[in-house]
């Protein structure tokens, strides 16, 4: 597990490895535009569902962006760790589709 954690916390400027974010964009630039568009559509769909779940039962004055900003402010380190993991997941999804 420590190897995985090391990879997620690697130096953003490491020219040999790069960050999960940089690898995602490297892969997305090299993959078929159709594959990348379909995977980004899945990401947007996931965000839409999460927004709907978070907003469920709230009144019309509920501002989801304020809730998200406050949560990020309170949990920035944890959010960044999950964000890196999601970059890895989404990169893997694109790579898996390249063989099909």
C-alpha positions, 0 to 999 in steps of 0.5 A: 500500500505504501507504494500506492501512497508514494505514487499519489504523493509524488513530486509534481515536478518529477519529469519521469513520473509526473502527477496523476493529473499530468498523466491523466491529461497526457493520456487524454491527449493521446487517446481517441477523442471519442473515447475521451469525450465518452469518459468525460461524459461519464465524469459529468454524469457522476457529478450530476448524480452527486449534486442531485444527492446532495441537494435532495430534500433541500429548499430552492435557496440551497446553494450547492457551490457554497457547500462545496467551497466550505467543504473544500476549505475545511478538508483541503488535504483530504479532498486533494488526496481523493482528487489524485485517486480520481485522476488515477481512476479516470486515467485507467478508464481511458487506458482500458478503452484503448485496447477495445 
